[in-house]
Amino acid sequence: VVRTHWGVDDPAKATGTEEEINAAFTHAYRTLREGTETFLGL
C-alpha cells in the first residue's frame, strides 16, 4: 500500500478580491493535479 498526502489550503476559505480567490482555487487545483500525476507515475 502506498499512501500520500498533499497539504493544500482549502480554497473555499479564501478571502480577498475575486482574482485572489480564483488564484487560490487555481493553486489548489494545480497542486493536486501535479501531485496526482507524479503519484500515478510511480
CNS distance restraints for C-alpha pairs under 8 A (distance, minus, plus):
assign (resid   6 and name CA) (resid  31 and name CA) 7.90 0.50 0.50
assign (resid   6 and name CA) (resid  32 and name CA) 7.17 0.50 0.50
assign (resid   6 and name CA) (resid  35 and name CA) 7.42 0.50 0.50
assign (resid   8 and name CA) (resid  28 and name CA) 6.13 0.50 0.50
assign (resid   8 and name CA) (resid  31 and name CA) 7.49 0.50 0.50
assign (resid   8 and name CA) (resid  32 and name CA) 7.95 0.50 0.50
assign (resid   9 and name CA) (resid  28 and name CA) 7.10 0.50 0.50
assign (resid  10 and name CA) (resid  14 and name CA) 7.28 0.50 0.50
assign (resid  10 and name CA) (resid  28 and name CA) 7.62 0.50 0.50
assign (resid  11 and name CA) (resid  21 and name CA) 7.16 0.50 0.50
assign (resid  11 and name CA) (resid  24 and name CA) 5.26 0.50 0.50
assign (resid  11 and name CA) (resid  25 and name CA) 5.14 0.50 0.50
assign (resid  11 and name CA) (resid  28 and name CA) 6.75 0.50 0.50
assign (resid  12 and name CA) (resid  25 and name CA) 7.74 0.50 0.50
assign (resid  14 and name CA) (resid  20 and name CA) 7.82 0.50 0.50
assign (resid  14 and name CA) (resid  21 and name CA) 5.53 0.50 0.50
assign (resid  14 and name CA) (resid  24 and name CA) 6.56 0.50 0.50
assign (resid  15 and name CA) (resid  20 and name CA) 7.33 0.50 0.50
assign (resid  15 and name CA) (resid  21 and name CA) 6.09 0.50 0.50
assign (resid  16 and name CA) (resid  20 and name CA) 5.70 0.50 0.50
assign (resid  16 and name CA) (resid  21 and name CA) 6.24 0.50 0.50
assign (resid  17 and name CA) (resid  21 and name CA) 6.26 0.50 0.50
assign (resid  18 and name CA) (resid  22 and name CA) 6.06 0.50 0.50
assign (resid  19 and name CA) (resid  23 and name CA) 6.10 0.50 0.50
assign (resid  20 and name CA) (resid  24 and name CA) 6.32 0.50 0.50
assign (resid  21 and name CA) (resid  25 and name CA) 6.54 0.50 0.50
assign (resid  22 and name CA) (resid  26 and name CA) 6.16 0.50 0.50
assign (resid  23 and name CA) (resid  27 and name CA) 6.02 0.50 0.50
assign (resid  24 and name CA) (resid  28 and name CA) 6.24 0.50 0.50
assign (resid  25 and name CA) (resid  29 and name CA) 6.09 0.50 0.50
assign (resid  26 and name CA) (resid  30 and name CA) 6.09 0.50 0.50
assign (resid  27 and name CA) (resid  31 and name CA) 6.05 0.50 0.50
assign (resid  28 and name CA) (resid  32 and name CA) 6.20 0.50 0.50
assign (resid  29 and name CA) (resid  33 and name CA) 5.96 0.50 0.50
assign (resid  30 and name CA) (resid  34 and name CA) 5.91 0.50 0.50
assign (resid  31 and name CA) (resid  35 and name CA) 6.08 0.50 0.50
assign (resid  32 and name CA) (resid  36 and name CA) 5.96 0.50 0.50
assign (resid  33 and name CA) (resid  37 and name CA) 6.11 0.50 0.50
assign (resid  34 and name CA) (resid  38 and name CA) 6.14 0.50 0.50
assign (resid  35 and name CA) (resid  39 and name CA) 6.00 0.50 0.50
assign (resid  36 and name CA) (resid  40 and name CA) 6.04 0.50 0.50
assign (resid  37 and name CA) (resid  41 and name CA) 6.24 0.50 0.50
assign (resid  38 and name CA) (resid  42 and name CA) 6.83 0.50 0.50
